[in-house]
Amino acid sequence: MANLKLPTISIVTPSLNQGEYVEWTVRSVFEQRYPNLEYIFMDGGSTDQTLDRIASYRNRFLHFESGPDGGQSAAIAKGFSIATGEIMAYLNSDDVLLPGTLNFVADYFHRHPEVDFLYGHRCIVNEINQVIGHWILPRHSSFLMRRWDLIPQESCFWRRRLFEQKGNIDASFQFAMDYDLFVRYMDVGNFKRVNRFLSAFRVHKDAKTTTQLTTTGWAEIERVQRSNQMRFPPLLGKLFPLSVQLRSLLFIRRGECFPGLPPGSNFNLNILWGD
């Protein structure tokens, strides 16, 4: 990529009281050492150690603000309104990018001008960065991915042309803002699932997936499905999500390995950053 004019990549991180994990998130972005990065940090007025943990990074953000806001979706939407990058993404303040992700993304979009949106596999980490699982998806099918909220948001990157055509995050969502956005983008965009790990999704007791999935989460997912008049073929409604879970469970048992992440599990991601 030495002679390639690297596109600007804009990443927005919304945050509120994630002091236990936020430095890992910020560090995982800056240690990409990607030269054309716009990193926008939108803090909702954290009262824990968040601001102290990222104080040494403050002058490296394109934009930083901390104060009361309208919630996670509103923070992301405002961040995107500031961003100017040709490639866009958002990363929550408890998740991390894996080393080499941004250079891979820039190179992939350069080699595949027909692709509007890409995402990869995710690994799952616990509170101390230990890899405890994987989320392995089949090749992209817009028919299927419109109907199930299975795309790993923290591994997603898209071209600005999608944003300009189909719009920003809908701030009325508290949980399924990514699902709603991706369904809209699938209306017009060419999506690609790359066979590579791009990110790590963190599970912990305070995560939204842990605390809100069965309440606000399912209600908002159903809202997206209703508003888009999605119908579920008989049996497929249950079989496809189960097949993805089975595929993910068998990944380690089969001894499989994909680029972006060392093989196996129960190792600490910190080894990737030389800690």
SVG drawing of the C-alpha trace seen along z (x, -y; Angstrom):
<svg xmlns="http://www.w3.org/2000/svg" viewBox="-45 -19 51 49">
<polyline fill="none" stroke="black" stroke-width="0.4" points="0.0,0.0 3.1,-2.2 1.9,-4.1 -1.8,-4.1 -3.4,-7.4 -5.0,-6.2 -8.6,-7.2 -9.6,-9.1 -11.3,-6.7 -13.7,-8.4 -14.4,-6.5 -16.9,-7.7 -16.8,-6.4 -19.7,-7.1 -19.1,-6.7 -20.6,-7.0 -18.9,-5.7 -16.8,-3.0 -13.7,-3.9 -12.8,-0.3 -12.5,0.5 -12.3,-2.8 -8.5,-3.1 -8.3,0.3 -10.8,-0.9 -9.0,-4.2 -5.6,-2.5 -6.8,0.1 -7.7,-2.7 -4.6,-4.8 -2.2,-1.9 -3.5,-1.0 -1.0,-3.7 -3.3,-4.6 -2.1,-7.9 -5.4,-9.3 -7.6,-8.7 -10.4,-11.0 -11.2,-9.8 -14.1,-11.5 -14.9,-10.9 -18.3,-11.7 -18.6,-11.4 -22.0,-11.8 -20.6,-13.4 -18.9,-10.5 -18.5,-10.7 -16.2,-7.8 -12.5,-7.5 -13.2,-7.7 -11.7,-11.1 -8.7,-10.4 -8.0,-7.1 -7.9,-8.8 -6.4,-12.2 -3.1,-11.4 -4.9,-10.8 -7.0,-14.0 -4.9,-16.0 -5.0,-13.1 -8.7,-13.2 -10.1,-15.1 -13.0,-16.1 -13.6,-15.5 -16.5,-16.5 -17.9,-15.6 -21.2,-16.6 -24.9,-15.6 -26.3,-14.4 -29.3,-12.6 -27.9,-9.1 -25.7,-6.7 -27.5,-7.1 -27.6,-10.8 -23.9,-10.9 -23.0,-8.7 -25.2,-10.7 -23.6,-14.0 -20.2,-12.4 -21.0,-11.3 -22.2,-14.8 -18.7,-16.1 -16.9,-13.3 -15.6,-13.9 -14.0,-10.5 -14.5,-8.5 -14.9,-5.4 -17.0,-5.5 -17.5,-3.3 -18.3,-3.5 -16.7,-1.7 -18.3,-1.5 -16.2,-2.3 -15.9,1.2 -15.0,2.9 -11.7,2.9 -10.2,3.1 -7.7,5.8 -4.2,4.9 -4.0,4.2 -7.8,3.7 -7.7,0.2 -5.0,0.9 -6.8,4.0 -10.1,2.1 -8.5,-0.7 -6.8,1.8 -9.9,3.9 -12.1,0.9 -9.3,-0.2 -9.2,3.2 -13.0,3.6 -14.6,0.3 -17.9,2.1 -18.2,2.9 -20.0,0.3 -19.9,2.0 -17.7,4.7 -17.7,6.5 -15.8,9.4 -15.9,12.0 -15.7,11.0 -14.0,12.6 -15.6,12.2 -13.6,11.1 -14.3,10.8 -13.5,8.0 -9.8,8.7 -9.4,9.1 -9.4,12.8 -10.8,14.4 -13.7,16.5 -15.6,17.1 -16.0,16.3 -18.9,15.2 -18.4,16.7 -20.8,15.7 -21.4,17.2 -21.1,15.2 -23.2,12.2 -26.9,12.5 -28.9,9.3 -32.1,11.4 -30.9,13.1 -29.1,10.3 -32.0,7.9 -34.1,10.4 -31.8,11.1 -29.7,8.7 -26.5,10.8 -23.9,8.4 -21.2,7.6 -21.4,3.8 -17.9,3.2 -16.4,4.9 -18.4,2.8 -17.0,0.2 -18.9,-1.6 -18.3,-4.2 -19.6,-7.7 -21.8,-7.3 -24.1,-5.0 -24.3,-7.6 -25.1,-10.3 -27.8,-8.2 -29.5,-6.5 -28.7,-8.8 -27.4,-8.9 -28.1,-6.9 -31.7,-7.2 -31.4,-8.7 -34.8,-7.4 -33.3,-3.9 -31.6,-3.0 -30.4,0.5 -31.0,1.5 -29.6,-1.7 -27.0,0.4 -29.5,2.9 -31.8,0.2 -28.9,-1.6 -27.6,1.6 -31.1,2.6 -31.4,-0.8 -27.9,-0.5 -28.7,3.0 -31.5,1.4 -29.0,-0.1 -25.5,1.1 -23.2,4.0 -22.3,5.7 -19.4,8.1 -18.4,10.3 -14.7,10.7 -13.1,13.9 -11.0,12.1 -11.3,11.1 -11.5,7.3 -12.6,6.6 -13.4,7.9 -16.8,7.6 -16.7,7.3 -19.2,9.1 -19.5,7.8 -22.3,7.4 -23.1,3.8 -23.1,4.2 -26.3,3.3 -26.4,6.7 -26.4,8.2 -28.9,5.7 -31.3,4.7 -31.4,7.4 -34.5,9.2 -36.4,5.9 -35.6,2.8 -33.4,4.8 -36.0,7.3 -38.7,4.6 -36.5,2.4 -35.4,5.3 -39.1,6.1 -39.8,2.5 -37.2,2.5 -38.6,5.8 -42.2,4.4 -41.3,1.1 -39.6,3.0 -42.4,5.5 -40.1,8.5 -41.5,11.9 -39.8,15.0 -40.0,18.2 -41.3,21.3 -38.5,23.0 -35.8,20.6 -36.9,18.2 -35.3,20.5 -32.8,22.6 -30.6,19.8 -29.7,18.2 -29.1,21.6 -26.8,22.5 -24.7,19.4 -24.4,20.3 -23.4,23.8 -20.9,22.6 -19.3,20.4 -19.2,23.2 -17.5,25.6 -14.9,23.0 -12.4,23.9 -13.3,27.6 -12.4,27.9 -9.1,26.2 -10.0,23.4 -8.1,20.1 -8.7,16.9 -6.4,13.9 -6.5,11.1 -6.5,13.3 -4.2,16.1 -5.7,19.6 -7.4,21.0 -9.1,19.3 -8.5,18.4 -5.5,16.2 -5.3,12.5 -5.6,10.0 -2.9,7.9 -0.3,10.1 -1.3,8.5 -0.2,5.1 3.0,6.4 1.8,6.2"/>
</svg>
